[in-house]
């Protein structure tokens, strides 16, 4: 079983490519056969399959093969780890900005560390 850091790295790798993000966007509307996914992308079916393999390895997409047709389905829960990581960073950044704002207010009031130099 993959640890969270590895899963997060795989998800960010998958999301780093425009084509894969486009595939995910299209799949967010419902399951789509691979050959239909490939049509608007302007690339060969093997190239599309490589992108799908990256998405599947990351857990963002799964595919089901029935007969000769492989259909892809988005796995929205796989984005939870990415969402959690981003939200944690956002909370940290907001806290730092709040502290910076408080510090800047003390400078405006003249009680900051350089107040004696004025």
C-alpha positions as CSV (number, residue, x, y, z in Angstrom):
1,X,0.0,0.0,0.0
2,X,1.3,3.5,-0.9
3,X,1.9,6.0,1.8
4,X,0.3,9.4,1.7
5,X,3.4,11.2,0.5
6,X,3.8,8.8,-2.4
7,X,0.1,9.1,-3.3
8,X,0.3,12.9,-3.1
9,X,3.4,12.9,-5.4
10,X,1.7,10.7,-7.9
11,X,-1.4,12.9,-7.8
12,X,0.6,16.1,-8.4
13,X,2.6,14.5,-11.2
14,X,-0.7,13.5,-12.8
15,X,-2.2,16.9,-12.4
16,X,1.0,18.7,-13.7
17,X,0.1,17.9,-17.3
18,X,-2.5,19.9,-19.3
19,X,-3.7,16.9,-21.3
20,X,-4.3,14.9,-18.1
21,X,-6.2,17.8,-16.5
22,X,-8.3,18.1,-19.7
23,X,-9.0,14.3,-19.4
24,X,-10.1,14.7,-15.8
25,X,-12.3,17.7,-16.7
26,X,-14.0,15.7,-19.3
27,X,-14.4,12.7,-17.1
28,X,-15.9,14.8,-14.3
29,X,-19.1,14.9,-16.5
30,X,-19.3,11.1,-16.6
31,X,-17.6,7.9,-17.8
32,X,-16.1,8.1,-21.3
33,X,-14.6,5.3,-23.5
34,X,-10.9,5.8,-24.2
35,X,-11.4,6.2,-28.0
36,X,-13.9,9.1,-27.3
37,X,-11.4,10.7,-24.9
38,X,-8.7,10.5,-27.6
39,X,-10.7,12.2,-30.4
40,X,-10.4,15.9,-29.4
41,X,-6.9,15.6,-28.0
42,X,-5.1,15.4,-31.4
43,X,-2.8,12.6,-30.4
44,X,-2.5,8.9,-31.0
45,X,-4.4,6.4,-29.0
46,X,-1.2,4.9,-27.4
47,X,-0.2,8.4,-26.3
48,X,-3.7,8.9,-24.7
49,X,-3.3,5.5,-23.0
50,X,0.0,6.6,-21.5
51,X,-1.7,9.6,-20.0
52,X,-4.5,7.4,-18.7
53,X,-1.9,5.1,-17.2
54,X,-0.5,8.0,-15.2
55,X,-3.9,9.0,-14.0
56,X,-4.7,5.4,-13.0
57,X,-1.4,5.0,-11.1
58,X,-2.2,8.2,-9.2
59,X,-5.7,6.8,-8.3
60,X,-7.5,9.8,-10.0
61,X,-9.0,7.6,-12.7
62,X,-10.0,4.0,-13.0
63,X,-10.9,2.1,-16.2
64,X,-13.2,-0.8,-16.9
65,X,-12.8,-3.0,-19.9
66,X,-15.9,-4.6,-21.3
67,X,-15.2,-6.6,-24.5
68,X,-13.0,-4.4,-26.6
69,X,-14.1,-1.1,-25.0
70,X,-12.1,0.5,-22.2
71,X,-14.1,3.1,-20.3
72,X,-12.6,5.6,-17.9
73,X,-14.2,6.9,-14.7
74,X,-12.9,9.7,-12.5
75,X,-12.3,8.9,-8.8
76,X,-13.1,12.2,-7.1
77,X,-12.2,10.9,-3.6
78,X,-8.6,10.6,-4.8
79,X,-8.5,14.4,-4.9
80,X,-9.2,14.5,-1.1
81,X,-5.5,14.1,-0.3
82,X,-4.5,16.9,-2.7
83,X,-7.3,19.1,-1.3
84,X,-6.2,18.4,2.3
85,X,-2.5,19.3,1.5
86,X,-3.5,22.5,-0.3
87,X,-5.9,23.6,2.6
88,X,-3.2,22.9,5.2
89,X,-0.7,25.1,3.2
90,X,-3.4,27.8,2.8
91,X,-4.0,27.8,6.6
92,X,-0.3,28.1,7.3
93,X,0.1,31.0,4.8
94,X,-2.9,32.8,6.1
95,X,-1.5,32.5,9.6
96,X,1.8,34.0,8.5
97,X,0.0,36.8,6.7
98,X,-2.0,37.5,9.8
99,X,1.2,37.7,11.8
100,X,2.8,40.0,9.2
101,X,-0.3,42.2,9.3
102,X,-0.1,42.5,13.1
103,X,3.6,43.4,12.8
104,X,3.0,46.0,10.2
105,X,0.3,47.6,12.4
106,X,2.8,47.9,15.2
107,X,5.1,49.7,12.8
108,X,2.4,52.1,11.7
109,X,1.7,52.9,15.4
110,X,5.3,53.6,16.1
111,X,5.7,50.8,18.7
112,X,7.7,48.5,16.4
113,X,11.4,47.6,16.9
114,X,12.6,50.6,15.0
115,X,10.4,53.1,16.8
116,X,13.4,54.6,18.7
117,X,15.0,55.4,15.3
118,X,12.2,57.9,14.4
